[in-house]
Structure formats: structure tokens, C-alpha cells
Amino acid sequence: MVFWIFAALVVYYIHLFLPSMIRIPQIGISRYVGSRDDLPALPAIGQRAERAHNNLRENMIPFVALALLSLALGEVSATAILGAQLFVLARIVYLLCYLFAVPWLRSIVWSIGFVGLVLMAWPLIG
């Protein structure tokens, strides 16, 4: 489970830094390290990256809570690990679907990530 917590954190930081990586070529590094007042809107892909990050930020709270509860209670079962794997891998695919505006698949992949959370919770409540 610890590996999947770290993997989720890597995915989180990729989501976090991606909008900035899109913005730097748009405004230049000098302006980026400045006060960043009155920035132009991000291009569409940057806006989608921000929305994907916001969505992941909301979903990381239950993921981390469930993962830490599993560890603390000694309930790190194969089901919980499968759930963590599904969540992390789904979040990677979700980001790609969001960036490239793939609407139906994005929603399906989000649902798969949610199933991962349910699988993580199952040993704790079952």
C-alpha cells in the first residue's frame, strides 16, 4: 500500500505542475517568476489541466484516508491494494482523457477510480 500512496503523490504533483508547465511557454519564465499579476487566460489544454488537478485534489482526500486507515488497522488486503492500483492508474488515464477532451471515456475512467476507492473501503467495513 505504501508504494501506491507514493505513486498517488507522484500523480498528484504531475497534476499540480502541469498547468504551470503549460503557462511558462505562454508568458515566459521572467514573467512567471514575477508577481504574475494580470496573466492571460491559459489555453484550453491548460484550463483542462487545472480542472483535472482540482478533481484529483478532491479525490486524494478519501484515497489517502482509506490507504492510511488500511495501514493503521492492518487491513491491507489484496482487495485494498487492487483498489489503490485502480485508483492511481485510473487517475493517470483520467488526466490524459481530460487534457485531450475525451468526454465519455473520461467519465468512465473517473468511475473506475471511484470503484478503486470502494474496493479500498471494502475490507475496512466488511
LOPALO-565377 format. One record per residue: residue in three letters; x, y, z negated of N, C-alpha, C in turn; residue number from 1. Coordinates in Angstrom, 1 decimal. Atoms other than C-alpha are relative to their C-alpha. Layout:
<recs>
{'ALA' {X Y Z} {X Y Z} {X Y Z} NUM}
...
</recs>
This chain:
<recs>
{'MET' {0.8 -1.2 0.0} {0.0 0.0 0.0} {0.9 1.3 0.0} 1}
{'VAL' {-0.9 -1.2 0.1} {2.9 2.4 -0.8} {0.4 0.4 1.4} 2}
{'PHE' {-0.5 -0.3 -1.4} {4.1 2.1 2.9} {-1.1 0.8 0.7} 3}
{'TRP' {1.1 -0.6 -0.7} {0.6 3.1 4.1} {-0.3 1.4 -0.6} 4}
{'ILE' {0.1 -1.4 0.6} {0.5 6.1 1.7} {1.0 0.9 0.7} 5}
{'PHE' {-1.1 -0.8 -0.6} {3.8 7.3 3.1} {-0.4 0.2 1.5} 6}
{'ALA' {0.3 -0.1 -1.4} {2.6 6.6 6.7} {-1.1 1.1 0.1} 7}
{'ALA' {1.1 -1.0 -0.1} {-0.6 8.7 6.0} {0.6 1.4 -0.2} 8}
{'LEU' {-0.6 -1.3 0.2} {1.6 11.5 4.7} {0.8 0.5 1.3} 9}
{'VAL' {-0.7 -0.3 -1.3} {3.7 11.4 7.9} {-1.0 0.5 1.0} 10}
{'VAL' {1.1 -0.4 -1.0} {0.5 11.6 10.0} {-0.6 1.4 -0.5} 11}
{'TYR' {0.5 -1.3 0.5} {-0.7 14.5 7.7} {0.9 1.1 0.5} 12}
{'TYR' {-0.9 -1.1 -0.3} {2.4 16.5 8.3} {0.1 0.2 1.5} 13}
{'ILE' {0.1 -0.2 -1.5} {2.3 15.9 12.1} {-1.2 0.9 0.3} 14}
{'HIS' {1.2 -0.9 -0.2} {-1.3 17.3 12.0} {0.3 1.4 -0.5} 15}
{'LEU' {-0.3 -1.3 0.6} {-0.1 20.2 9.8} {0.8 0.9 0.9} 16}
{'PHE' {-1.0 -0.8 -0.8} {2.8 21.3 12.0} {-0.4 0.1 1.5} 17}
{'LEU' {0.4 0.0 -1.4} {1.2 20.6 15.4} {-0.5 1.4 0.5} 18}
{'PRO' {0.4 -1.3 -0.5} {-0.7 23.9 15.7} {1.1 1.0 0.0} 19}
{'SER' {-1.2 -0.9 0.0} {2.5 25.8 14.8} {0.9 -0.3 1.2} 20}
{'MET' {-0.8 0.4 -1.2} {4.4 23.9 17.5} {-0.6 0.5 1.3} 21}
{'ILE' {0.7 -0.5 -1.2} {1.8 25.0 20.0} {0.0 1.5 0.0} 22}
{'ARG' {0.0 -1.5 0.0} {1.8 28.6 18.8} {1.4 0.6 0.3} 23}
{'ILE' {-1.3 -0.5 -0.1} {5.6 29.1 18.8} {0.3 0.4 1.5} 24}
{'PRO' {-0.3 -0.4 -1.4} {5.9 29.0 22.7} {-0.9 1.1 0.4} 25}
{'GLN' {0.9 -1.1 -0.4} {2.9 31.3 22.9} {0.4 1.3 -0.4} 26}
{'ILE' {-0.3 -1.3 0.5} {4.2 34.1 20.7} {1.5 0.2 -0.2} 27}
{'GLY' {-1.4 -0.1 0.2} {7.9 33.4 20.4} {0.4 -0.2 -1.5} 28}
{'ILE' {-0.5 0.3 1.3} {10.0 32.4 17.4} {0.1 1.3 -0.9} 29}
{'SER' {-0.1 -1.2 0.8} {10.7 36.0 16.3} {-1.3 0.5 -0.6} 30}
{'ARG' {1.3 -0.4 0.5} {7.1 36.9 16.0} {-0.6 -1.1 -0.9} 31}
{'TYR' {0.5 1.1 0.9} {6.3 33.5 14.4} {0.6 0.1 -1.4} 32}
{'VAL' {-0.6 -0.1 1.3} {8.8 34.0 11.6} {-0.3 1.4 -0.7} 33}
{'GLY' {0.4 -1.3 0.5} {7.4 37.6 11.1} {-1.2 -0.1 -0.8} 34}
{'SER' {1.3 -0.1 0.8} {4.2 38.7 9.4} {-1.1 -0.7 0.7} 35}
{'ARG' {1.0 0.7 -0.7} {2.1 37.1 12.1} {-1.4 0.7 0.0} 36}
{'ASP' {1.2 -0.8 -0.1} {-0.4 39.9 12.0} {-0.5 0.1 1.4} 37}
{'ASP' {0.7 -0.2 -1.3} {-2.9 40.2 14.9} {0.5 -1.0 1.0} 38}
{'LEU' {-0.4 1.0 -0.9} {-2.0 36.9 16.5} {-1.1 -0.2 1.0} 39}
{'PRO' {1.0 0.3 -0.9} {-3.7 36.0 19.7} {-0.6 -1.4 -0.3} 40}
{'ALA' {0.6 1.3 0.3} {-6.1 33.0 19.6} {0.9 -1.1 0.6} 41}
{'LEU' {-0.7 1.2 -0.5} {-4.5 29.6 20.0} {-0.6 -0.4 1.3} 42}
{'PRO' {0.6 0.7 -1.2} {-5.0 27.9 23.4} {-0.9 -1.1 -0.5} 43}
{'ALA' {1.0 0.9 0.3} {-7.8 25.4 23.4} {0.6 -1.3 -0.7} 44}
{'ILE' {-0.6 1.1 0.6} {-5.5 22.5 22.6} {0.5 0.3 -1.5} 45}
{'GLY' {-0.4 -0.4 1.3} {-4.1 24.4 19.6} {-1.2 0.1 -1.0} 46}
{'GLN' {1.2 -0.1 0.8} {-7.6 25.1 18.3} {-0.5 -1.4 -0.3} 47}
{'ARG' {0.4 1.4 0.3} {-8.4 21.4 18.6} {0.9 -0.6 -1.0} 48}
{'ALA' {-1.0 0.5 1.0} {-5.2 20.6 16.7} {-0.3 0.5 -1.4} 49}
{'GLU' {0.4 -0.6 1.3} {-6.3 22.9 13.9} {-1.3 -0.7 -0.5} 50}
{'ARG' {1.3 0.6 0.4} {-9.8 21.3 13.8} {0.3 -1.5 -0.4} 51}
{'ALA' {-0.4 1.3 0.3} {-8.2 17.8 13.8} {0.7 0.0 -1.4} 52}
{'HIS' {-0.7 -0.1 1.3} {-6.0 18.8 10.9} {-1.0 0.3 -1.2} 53}
{'ASN' {1.0 -0.2 1.1} {-8.9 20.2 8.9} {-0.8 -1.2 -0.3} 54}
{'ASN' {0.8 1.2 0.2} {-10.8 17.0 9.4} {0.9 -1.0 -0.8} 55}
{'LEU' {-0.8 0.9 0.7} {-7.8 14.9 8.3} {0.2 0.5 -1.5} 56}
{'ARG' {-0.2 -0.5 1.4} {-7.3 17.2 5.2} {-1.2 -0.5 -0.8} 57}
{'GLU' {1.2 0.4 0.7} {-10.9 16.4 4.2} {0.0 -1.5 -0.3} 58}
{'ASN' {0.0 1.5 0.1} {-10.4 12.6 4.7} {1.2 -0.5 -0.8} 59}
{'MET' {-1.1 0.5 0.7} {-7.0 12.4 3.0} {-0.3 -0.1 -1.5} 60}
{'ILE' {0.4 0.0 1.4} {-8.6 13.1 -0.4} {-0.5 -1.4 -0.4} 61}
{'PRO' {0.5 1.4 0.3} {-10.6 9.8 -0.5} {1.1 -1.1 0.3} 62}
{'PHE' {-1.1 1.0 -0.3} {-7.7 7.9 1.1} {1.0 -0.1 -1.1} 63}
{'VAL' {-1.0 0.0 1.1} {-5.2 8.9 -1.5} {-0.6 -0.5 -1.3} 64}
{'ALA' {0.6 0.5 1.2} {-7.6 8.4 -4.3} {-0.2 -1.5 0.0} 65}
{'LEU' {0.2 1.5 0.0} {-8.5 4.9 -3.2} {1.3 -0.7 0.0} 66}
{'ALA' {-1.3 0.7 0.0} {-4.9 4.0 -2.5} {0.6 0.0 -1.4} 67}
{'LEU' {-0.6 -0.1 1.3} {-3.7 5.2 -5.9} {-0.8 -0.8 -1.0} 68}
{'LEU' {0.8 0.9 0.9} {-6.7 3.5 -7.7} {0.4 -1.4 0.3} 69}
{'SER' {-0.4 1.4 -0.3} {-5.8 0.3 -5.9} {1.3 -0.4 -0.7} 70}
{'LEU' {-1.3 0.3 0.6} {-2.2 0.5 -7.1} {-0.1 0.0 -1.6} 71}
{'ALA' {0.1 -0.1 1.5} {-3.1 1.6 -10.7} {-0.8 -1.1 -0.6} 72}
{'LEU' {0.8 1.1 0.5} {-5.7 -1.1 -11.1} {0.4 -1.3 0.4} 73}
{'GLY' {-0.5 1.3 -0.4} {-3.7 -3.8 -9.5} {-0.9 -0.7 1.0} 74}
{'GLU' {0.9 0.6 -1.0} {-6.3 -4.3 -6.8} {0.5 0.2 1.4} 75}
{'VAL' {-0.6 -0.2 -1.3} {-4.0 -4.1 -3.8} {-0.2 -1.4 0.8} 76}
{'SER' {0.3 1.2 -0.7} {-5.7 -6.9 -1.8} {0.2 0.2 1.4} 77}
{'ALA' {-0.1 -0.1 -1.4} {-5.4 -7.8 1.8} {-1.1 0.9 0.6} 78}
{'THR' {1.1 -0.8 -0.5} {-8.7 -6.1 2.4} {0.3 1.5 -0.2} 79}
{'ALA' {-0.4 -1.4 0.3} {-7.5 -2.8 0.8} {1.1 0.4 1.0} 80}
{'ILE' {-1.1 -0.4 -0.9} {-4.3 -2.9 2.9} {-0.5 0.1 1.4} 81}
{'LEU' {0.6 0.0 -1.4} {-6.3 -3.7 6.1} {-0.7 1.4 0.1} 82}
{'GLY' {0.7 -1.3 0.0} {-8.4 -0.6 5.2} {0.9 1.1 0.2} 83}
{'ALA' {-1.0 -1.1 -0.2} {-5.4 1.6 4.8} {0.6 0.0 1.4} 84}
{'GLN' {-0.6 0.1 -1.4} {-3.9 0.3 8.1} {-1.0 0.6 1.0} 85}
{'LEU' {1.0 -0.5 -1.0} {-7.2 1.0 9.9} {-0.1 1.5 -0.1} 86}
{'PHE' {0.1 -1.4 0.1} {-7.4 4.5 8.4} {1.1 0.7 0.6} 87}
{'VAL' {-1.1 -0.7 -0.5} {-3.9 5.5 9.2} {0.1 -0.1 1.6} 88}
{'LEU' {-0.1 0.1 -1.5} {-3.9 4.1 12.8} {-1.1 0.7 0.7} 89}
{'ALA' {1.1 -0.7 -0.6} {-7.3 5.5 13.5} {0.2 1.5 0.0} 90}
{'ARG' {-0.2 -1.5 0.0} {-6.2 9.0 12.4} {1.0 0.4 1.0} 91}
{'ILE' {-0.9 -0.3 -1.1} {-3.3 8.8 14.9} {-0.8 0.1 1.3} 92}
{'VAL' {0.8 0.1 -1.2} {-5.7 7.8 17.7} {-1.0 1.2 0.0} 93}
{'TYR' {0.9 -1.1 0.2} {-8.2 10.4 16.4} {0.6 1.3 0.5} 94}
{'LEU' {-0.6 -1.2 -0.4} {-5.7 13.2 16.8} {0.2 0.1 1.5} 95}
{'LEU' {-0.2 0.0 -1.5} {-4.9 12.2 20.4} {-1.4 0.2 0.7} 96}
{'CYS' {1.3 -0.2 -0.6} {-8.6 12.0 21.2} {-0.5 1.4 -0.1} 97}
{'TYR' {0.4 -1.4 0.2} {-9.2 15.4 19.7} {0.8 0.9 0.9} 98}
{'LEU' {-0.8 -0.9 -0.8} {-6.3 17.0 21.5} {-0.4 0.0 1.4} 99}
{'PHE' {0.4 0.1 -1.5} {-7.4 15.7 24.9} {-1.5 0.0 0.2} 100}
{'ALA' {1.5 -0.2 -0.1} {-11.1 16.3 24.2} {-0.7 -1.2 0.6} 101}
{'VAL' {0.6 1.2 -0.3} {-12.3 12.7 24.4} {-1.2 -0.2 -1.0} 102}
{'PRO' {1.0 -0.2 1.1} {-15.7 13.2 22.6} {-0.5 -1.4 -0.5} 103}
{'TRP' {0.6 1.2 0.5} {-17.3 9.7 22.3} {1.0 -0.9 -0.7} 104}
{'LEU' {-1.1 0.9 0.6} {-14.1 7.8 21.6} {0.5 0.6 -1.3} 105}
{'ARG' {-0.4 -0.6 1.2} {-13.1 10.4 19.1} {-0.9 -0.3 -1.2} 106}
{'SER' {1.0 0.3 1.0} {-16.3 9.8 17.1} {0.1 -1.4 -0.4} 107}
{'ILE' {-0.1 1.5 0.4} {-15.9 6.0 17.3} {1.3 -0.2 -0.8} 108}
{'VAL' {-1.2 0.1 0.8} {-12.3 6.3 16.1} {-0.1 0.5 -1.4} 109}
{'TRP' {0.2 -0.5 1.4} {-13.3 8.5 13.2} {-0.8 -1.0 -0.8} 110}
{'SER' {0.8 1.0 0.7} {-15.9 5.8 12.3} {0.9 -1.2 -0.4} 111}
{'ILE' {-0.9 1.1 0.3} {-13.2 3.2 12.4} {0.9 0.4 -1.2} 112}
{'GLY' {-0.8 -0.5 1.1} {-11.1 5.3 10.0} {-0.9 0.0 -1.3} 113}
{'PHE' {0.9 0.0 1.1} {-14.2 5.6 7.7} {-0.2 -1.5 -0.5} 114}
{'VAL' {0.1 1.4 0.3} {-14.6 1.8 7.8} {1.3 -0.4 -0.8} 115}
{'GLY' {-1.2 0.2 0.8} {-11.0 1.7 6.6} {-0.1 0.4 -1.4} 116}
{'LEU' {0.2 -0.5 1.4} {-11.9 3.8 3.6} {-1.0 -1.0 -0.8} 117}
{'VAL' {0.9 1.0 0.7} {-14.8 1.4 2.8} {0.7 -1.3 -0.3} 118}
{'LEU' {-0.8 1.2 0.3} {-12.5 -1.6 3.1} {0.9 0.2 -1.2} 119}
{'MET' {-0.8 -0.3 1.2} {-10.2 0.1 0.6} {-0.8 0.1 -1.3} 120}
{'ALA' {0.8 0.0 1.2} {-13.0 0.7 -1.8} {-0.6 -1.3 -0.4} 121}
{'TRP' {0.7 1.2 0.3} {-14.5 -2.7 -1.5} {0.6 -0.9 -1.2} 122}
{'PRO' {-0.5 0.8 1.2} {-12.1 -4.6 -3.9} {-0.1 0.8 -1.3} 123}
{'LEU' {0.1 -0.8 1.2} {-12.5 -1.7 -6.4} {-1.4 -0.1 -0.6} 124}
{'ILE' {1.4 0.1 0.5} {-16.3 -2.1 -6.6} {-0.6 -1.4 0.1} 125}
{'GLY' {0.5 1.3 -0.2} {-16.7 -5.7 -5.6} {0.3 -1.0 -1.1} 126}
</recs>
